[in-house]
Amino acid sequence: MPRSLVTGGFGFIGGHVVQRLLGRGDEVVVYDPADPPPDLADVAAGVRHVRGDVRDAEALATAADGVDELYHLAAVVGVDRYLTRPLDVVEINVDGTRNALRAGLRAGARVLVSSTSEVYGRNPRVPWREDDDRVLGSTATDRWSYSTSKAAAEHLTFAYHRQEGLPVTVLRYFNVYGPRQRPAYVLSRTIARLLRGDPPVVYDDGRQTRCFTWVDEAAEATLLAAGHPRAVGECFNIGSSVETTVAEAIRLAGVVAGVPVPAQTADTGAGLGTRYQDIPRRVPDCAKAAALLGWRAETPLETGLRATVEWARRNPWWTAQADDGLVVR
């Protein structure tokens, strides 16, 4: 029986990855400081849960003893968090990745490291290929702490591969959405607000574009990459090829939820000042994932939104979570 460890296994993408690993018959260790969400109770009963922080190198290495695959999905994610917790962002995303790589090396495991579309920064030339330049703002702008921390984590990952021979793969996820995502992102927050009877919020002019990726397909790509021999030492964009404005995505969520109420508008400059800079377009070139992994995102946004709304209505604990305020991702 294959044995896998998932850091952040009770998180958003992590929970979906764990479900797939159990479905294929793996013995799964979840390394996560948090309890599982209510709708993962059955899943949690089928794994070994090790409570721990990825900054604890020895605890993580001990939990990883004997595993064949290590999925490092733990991170501090979300604009609200990297504006208010920039130190945690850097420590968890960089030190935590280093500890996961060391644990994987000690265990002799294949390691998959989650990264983000934000490593490209505000490069104006889209779609972005995996080897495209990074274009960032000042280090005085907290907005870029997450991008920089994830890029540093990628450098660590490839250094362990080239210098130590560790088999690694990096995935850059593009705006993944779906059930259990913390309601602090454009789609999850919109759905939660609509179902609570609150109007959605459009930031600035709403013309920013994103390529929204259904979480089940992101989880599928994660397992494909971890198991493919040609993916060793490689980085892949994982995202949809369909570019949608934020305003249109919010409108569509209202239609799907049956609550097509007018949105409020918010000025990010007035609310966040110079700590935040937006990215006008975020579009991946996923030809590499298609060619090497045979993976493509195919779920239409409306289909994914409908499934998310249906799930949210069955899980009122999720919609009852506190509104995170001015969030712009």
N, C-alpha and C positions, 0 to 999 in steps of 0.2 A: 504494500500500500504506500503510495507516495506521501511524503510528509511535507507540509508547507507551513510557513509562518507569515502572518500578515500584520505588519505594524499599522496601527490605526484601523484595525479590522472591524470595529464597530462604528466607524465613520461613514461618510456618504458613499464614496466609491468603494472603500474597503469592505463595507457590508455586502455590496453586490458581488465583489470578487470572492468573498468567503462563501456566499451561497453557491457560486459556480464551482468552486473548489470542492465543496461538500458533494455537489451534484455529480461530479466525476469520480468520487470515491476517495478523495484525499483525507488523510488525517491532518487536521488543521489546528494550529496554535495561533490564537489571537493575542497580540501584545498591544494592550491599550489600557490607559489609566481609567477609562470611563466604563460605566455599565452599558450594556446593550440597550438600544431603544426598544420600546414595548413590542413593536412588530418584528423584532429579531429574537424574541425570547426562545422560539423553537430552534432557531439556528444556533443560538448561544449554548443550548443544551447539548449540541453535537460537537462542540469545539473545546479545547483546553484554553481557558482564559487566564493569561498571565497579566496581572495589573502592573504596569510599569511605564516609566517615562523614557523616551528614546535618548534622553540625555544621560541616562544611567547605563554606561557602556557594559559593565559586568553583568547586570541583570538582563540586558538584551542578549548578550552573547550566550548566557546560560540558557535562556529561553530558546535560542536558535540551535542548540546542540542537537545534531542528528537530523536536521531538516535538509530536504533536497532542493527546495526553492524558497527564497525569501522575497516577499513582496513588500517593498518599503513605501507605504502610502501615507504614513503619519506626517502631518505638516500643520503649520499655522496658516490658514487660508482665509481670505476675505478682506476687502478694503477696510471695513470697520476695524478689523483686528490689526492690520498692519499700519493703521494710523494711530491706534491706541496702545499697541503692544509691540513696537518695533524691535525691542530687545529679544522678546520671545521668538519673533519671526526669525531673526538671524541665528539665535542659539539652537532652536529646534530644527530649523531647516538645514543648517550647515552641520552643527555638531551631531545632530541626530542621524543625518545621512552618513557621516563618517563612522559613527558607531554601528550602523546597520551594515556598512560595507566590511568593517572589521569582523563583525559577527558572522557574516556570510563567508568570509575568507577562512575563519576558524572552523566553520562547519563544513566547508567544502561545498557550499551551496551555489546554485544559480541565483543571481540577484537582479530583480527588476526595481528600478527607481522611478517614482512618479515625478514629473516636472510639469511645466505649465507653458501655455502660449505667451505668458507675460515675459518670458525671457527675451522675446524679440523687442520688447519695449514699444516705442512708437515709430518703428521703421515704416516710412510711408509707402514703401513698395510692396504691394500685396499681389497675389498670395505669397505667404512666407514659406520658403523651403528650409529644411533642417540646417543647411549650412549658410543661411543668410545672416547678415550683420545684425547686431543688437544696437539699438538707438535709444539711449536713456537720458533722463534729466539729471539734475544735480543731486548729489548725495544728501543735501540739506532738505530734499523733498522726500518725506516718509513714504510716499507712493512707490518709490523704486526699491525699497528695502526687500520686498518680496521677490521681485524680479531678480535682483542681485543675489539674494540668498539661494534661490533656486539655480541660478547659473553657476554659483560656486559649488553647489551640490553636484551639478553635472560634471564640473571639472574634477572634483574628487572621484566621482564614479569612473570616469574614463582614465584617470590616473591609476586607480586600483586595477583596472583592466590591463593597461599597458605596462605597468611596472611590476604588478604582482600576479598577473595572469588570471585575475578573477573574472569569471564569465558574467557580464552585466548587459543590461539593456535599459535605455531611458525612453520614457514615453512623455510627450508634451501634450497634455489634454487641452482641448479648446471648448470652453464654456459648457461643461457637462451639466445636465439637469435631470431631474426625475425624483421619484419617491425618496424621502428621508433627507433630502438636501436641506441644510440649515436655511431658514427663511431670511437670508441676508443677501441674496443675489437677485438679479432682476426678475427671473421667472419664479423662483420659489417665494420671494417676498410678495410678488404680485398676486400669486395664487392664494397665499395665506391671508393677505389683506382682503381680497375679494370674498373669500369664504367667511371672513369675520364681519363682512359688511362695511369695510373701509374702502375708500377709493384707492386705486393704484397710483403710483408716483412715477412720473416721467422726468428724468433729469436733463436739464438744459433743453436743447431743442429735440431730443429723442432721435436725431439722425445718425447717432453712432451705430455702427453695424457689428453684429456678432454672428458666428456660425455655431448654432446650438446643437449639442451632441447628446443623444439619448444615452442614459447611463448604462443600460443593458448592453448596448453596442460598445461602449467604452470598456466595460468589464470583459466582454468577449475579446476585444483587441489586447487587453492586458494578459490574458491567459495564452493567446496565440503567440504574443511576443516572447513570453517567458519560456515557451516550449519549443521555439523554432531555432534550429542551430544557426541559421543565417542571420539571426537577429543579435547574436553575441557581438558586443562592441559597437552596436548601432543605436541611433536615436531616431524616433518616429514621431511625426505629427499625428495626433489622433483627434479627428474632428470632422464635422460636416462640411460639405462643399457649398452649402446653400447660405448665402449672405442675407441677413434679415436686419432691418433697422430695429432698434430698441422700442421705438414707438409702435411699430407694427406687431412686434412680439407681445407687447403688453395688451394691445387691442385684441389680438387673437386669443390670448389667455382669457380675457373677459367674455368673448363670444363662446368659447368652449365651456367656461364655467357657468354660462347662462346669466352672467352679471355684467352686461356691457355698459358699465357706468363710466362717465367722463373721468379722465385722470387728472390728478393734481400735477403741478409743475414745481420743480425745485431747482434753484440755482446753486450748483456745486461751488462756484467761486465764493458766493456769499456764505455758504454753510461750512466750507472746509478751508477756504483761503488757499495759500500757496502749498499746503501740505499735500495736495492732491492734483494730479494732472491726468486727464482722460486720454484714452487711446481711440482715435476716431474710427479706425477699421481694424478688425482682427480676423484675418482670413488665412486658413492653412492650405498649403499644397500637400495633399495626402497621397501623391503618386507612389511614394516609396513604400508606404504601408500596403497599398494595393498590390504593388509588384512583388514585394518580399513576403508579405504575410497573407495576401489574398483577402485583405480586409477593406471594407468600405462602409461608411455610415449611410444607411438607407432609410431610416425611420423619419417620415415627415414630421415637422415641428408640431403640426396640429394633432397628429396621432400620439406623440409623446406627451403633449400637454393634456390631452383627454385622459390618458392613463394616469398621469400625475394627479389631476383633479379628482378622479375616481378614488385613487388611493387616499388622498388627503381627506376626503369625506368619510372614509372608513376609519380614519385615525385622528380623532379630534385632539389628541394630546399634541399633535404636531402644529395644528393651526392655533393652539392656545399659547404657543411660545411667544415670548416678548418680542415686540417690534424693535429692530436694531437701529432705528433712527435713520439718519442720512447715509444711505449706502448706495454706491454708484457703480458697482461692478456689473 
